[in-house]
Amino acid sequence: MQSSCKLEISDEWFKGVEDQLVALGNIAANPVVERGMLSALKATAKRLFLILPKPGYPGDKPGLKALRDTIEEVVKKYGAKDQFGVLVGLVGFAWGAGSHGHIVEHGHRIAVGGSLRRYSFKNPTKPAGPSGVVAGFVEGKYYLQKAADQTKHEREEILSSAINRAIYETTPESAK
């Protein structure tokens, strides 16, 4: 995954489920919540697919996979199995075919007459390779950020449902 953006959950939503999370304790270990997070990410990925330009737009490179066809969602679980952990969800462009996603998302310089100077990781003060001239800048499109902003409430609703379902499934029968 090359591009990223910060996804925020509103304070109001978080306060509404905070007591339930504390009561449940080990919410990250519940597969219902993991599936709910993946569903929430899929909502953002679907929106991103719809707002990215269709193949064949001016400047598109024929023969290469369209950026909209490289969108992926991933949920990673960190921590010991069956113990409190952290779920991290990512939406972005797959490495390989979608490796240029960050350039489209954040913009890039245009080089003329060679490549632009890059600096060596070993010696950051020494330029690596030939230098070109910056002829302009392509502004970022921020498609991923737009998709994340447009699906914020939908993601919150999906996650709330998953958390409520996990709480319902883990509550002892006598308390139901």
LOKOLDREN-745753 format. One record per atom (N, C-alpha, C): residue in one letter; x, y, z. Coordinates in steps of 0.05 Angstrom, whole numbers, plus 5000, padded with zeros to 4 digits. Each point is the difference from the previous one (the first is absolute). Layout:
AXYZ;...
end
This chain:
M501749775000;M498350235000;M501850255000;Q499550174981;Q501850234997;Q498950255012;S497550074995;S498850255010;S498649955026;S499750215016;S498649975025;S498650265006;C498149995017;C498850245010;C499049955029;K499650205014;K499149975028;K497049995001;L499049785012;L497149975003;L499350065029;E498350195004;E499250085027;E497249915006;I499649935026;I497449935010;I499250225019;S497550104997;S499250225016;S499949935030;D500450205017;D499949975029;D497349905009;E497950114987;E497349925008;E499549704996;W500949904977;W499749714994;W501649845020;F502550085005;F501749855018;F498949995028;K499050225010;K498950015027;K497549825002;G498649984978;G497649835000;G500649705004;V502449914991;V500649725002;V502349945020;E501150215012;E502349965018;E499249835024;D497750045012;D499249845023;D499649714992;Q499049964976;Q499649724991;Q502749874995;L501950144989;L502749894995;L501349935027;V499850175020;V501149945026;V498749755012;A497449994998;A498649775011;A500749744986;L500450014974;L500749764985;L502949935004;G501750195004;G502849955006;G501749924976;N499549784989;N501749894979;N498750024973;I499350234991;I498550044975;I501749934976;A502650055001;A501749954976;A500249704994;A499649835020;A500249714996;A497549894987;N497950154998;N497549904990;N500050014969;P499649784986;P500050004971;P497850174988;V497850045014;V497850164990;V500950294996;V501650105018;V501050274998;V502050024977;E501749804997;E501950004977;E498550004973;R497949844998;R498450004975;R498650274997;G499150115022;G498750274998;G501950214991;M502549995009;M502050194991;M500549974971;L500249754991;L500549954971;L497750104983;S497549975010;S497750104986;S500050314999;A500950135021;A500250295000;A502150094980;L502249864999;L502150074981;L499149964971;K498449794996;K498949944973;K498250234991;A498650135018;A498350224993;A501750234990;T502350055012;T501850214991;T501249924973;A500849754998;A501349904975;A498050024976;K497549945006;K497950024979;K499750294991;R499950185019;R499750294993;R502550094985;L502449915008;L502450084986;L500049904971;F499049754996;F499849894973;F498250184983;L497850105011;L498150164985;L501150284993;I501750115017;I501050274994;I502650014984;L501549774999;L502450004984;L499250004970;P501750134983;P499350014972;P500049724987;K498249974981;K499849744985;K502449984981;P500849764994;P502249964981;P499450144974;G502150114987;G499650144974;G499950305003;Y500450105025;Y500050295003;Y502450124987;P500050264994;P502450134987;P502449965018;G502249904988;G502549955015;G500249725011;D497949844997;D500049725008;D502149854984;K501349815013;K502049844986;K498849734993;P499549964973;P498749754992;P501849765007;G498849785006;G501549765006;G500649965030;L499850225015;L500549985029;L497349975014;K500149875023;K497549965016;K499150275010;A497450054999;A498850255009;A500350025030;L500550245010;L500350045029;L497649915015;R497650044989;R497649925014;R499749705003;D501549854984;D500049715002;D502149895019;T501550185013;T502049915019;T499350065029;I497550085005;I499150075027;I499949755017;E501050015024;E499949785019;E499350095027;E498749835016;E499450055028;E501449775016;V501250075022;V501449815017;V499450065029;V499449795015;V499850035029;V502249835013;K501650135016;K502249865014;K499350005030;K500649785012;K499549975029;K502749975014;Y500550175019;Y502649995015;Y499449935029;G501749835011;G499649925028;G499749695000;A500249895024;A499849715004;A497249914994;K499749754990;K497449894993;K498349985026;D497550074998;D498149995022;D500750195023;Q501650204995;Q500650205020;Q499550274987;F499950205017;F499550274990;F502150074980;G499250104977;G501950084980;G499050254986;V501150054977;V499350234984;V499349914972;L497850114990;L499249954972;L500850254984;V501349964978;V500750224982;V498949954973;G498550184989;G498849974974;G501250204980;L500649904976;L501250164980;L498549984973;V499750224987;V499050014973;V502050144983;G500749894977;G502050134983;G500449864975;F502250064986;F500649884974;F502149785004;A499549784986;A501849765003;A502850064990;W501949895014;W502850034991;W500349854974;G501550124982;G500449884974;G498450174980;A497749904992;A498450144979;A499150285010;G499550035026;G499050255010;G502250175014;S502549934995;S502250145014;S500150304995;H498750094979;H500150294994;H497750155014;G498449865016;G497750135014;G500850245016;H502349995013;H500850235016;H500650244983;I500949964976;I500550234982;I497450134991;V498049844994;V497450114992;V498750145025;E500249875022;E498750105025;E501250265009;H502750015001;H501350245013;H501350194980;G500149934975;G501350174980;G502949934996;H501350124980;H502849954995;H501250224982;R502650015001;R501550194983;R500249884972;I500350174980;I500449924972;I503050064994;A501449794991;A502850034993;A500450024970;V501850184991;V500850034972;V503049984999;G501149864980;G502949984997;G501449825019;G498749795008;G501249805019;G498249965023;S501149855019;S498449965025;S500750215020;L498250035019;L500550205021;L502049905020;R501450185012;R502049915020;R498749875024;R501049785006;R499249865024;R502449975017;Y499649975025;Y502249995019;Y500449715010;S502549935002;S500749745009;S499349965030;F499049765007;F499449955028;F502549985016;K502249914987;K502549975014;K501350275005;N499850194981;N501150265003;N497950214990;P498350095019;P497850184991;P500950274989;T502450075003;T500950264989;T501049984972;K500449754990;K501049954973;K497749914982;P499550154978;P498049924981;P500749734987;A498049844995;A500449744987;A499050024971;G501749954981;G499150004972;G499950274987;P499349994974;P500050254984;P497750185009;S500150254993;S497950185008;S498650114975;G497450035003;G498350134979;G499150275011;V498250124986;V498950265007;V497049965006;V499150125022;V497249995007;V498550194981;A498249894984;A498550164981;A497250065009;G499249895022;G497350055010;G499349815022;F497650025009;F499049835022;F497249924994;V499449745002;V497349904997;V498749995028;E497950145003;E498650015026;E498949735007;G499949945026;G498849755009;G497050004997;K498849774995;K497249984996;K498549935026;Y501349885019;Y498949935027;Y497549834998;Y499949824981;Y497649824997;Y499549845025;L502249895011;L499749835024;L498950165024;Q501050245003;Q499050175022;Q497150074996;K499250064975;K497250074994;K498249765007;A500949764991;A498349765005;A499849955030;A502150045015;A500049975029;A498150205013;D500150254992;D498350205011;D497049954994;Q499549914975;Q497249954992;Q498749765013;T501649815009;T498949765012;T500449985030;K500750225013;K500550005029;K497649905016;H497650114995;H497749925015;H499249714994;E500349924976;E499449724992;E501849815015;R502650065001;R501949835015;R499349995029;E499450225012;E499250015028;E497649825006;E498050024982;E497649845003;E500649704998;I501749924981;I500749724996;I501649905025;L501850165009;L501649925024;L498349985025;S498150195003;S498249985023;S498349755000;S499049934976;S498549754998;S501649765007;A502549994990;A501849785006;A500649985030;I500550225012;I500650005029;I497549915016;N497750104992;N497549925014;N499549704997;R500549904976;R499749714995;R502049845016;A502550095002;A502049865016;A499250005029;I499050225010;I499150015028;I497749815005;Y498150004981;Y497649835002;Y500949705001;E501949934982;E500949724998;E501649915024;T501350195014;T501749925022;T498750045028;T497650124999;T498550045026;T498949735008;P500349925026;P498949755009;P497049994996;E498949764996;E497149974994;E498250135022;S500949995025;S498450105022;S499650314998;A502050134988;A500050294998;A498450104976;K499449824981;K498750094975;K497150065004;
end
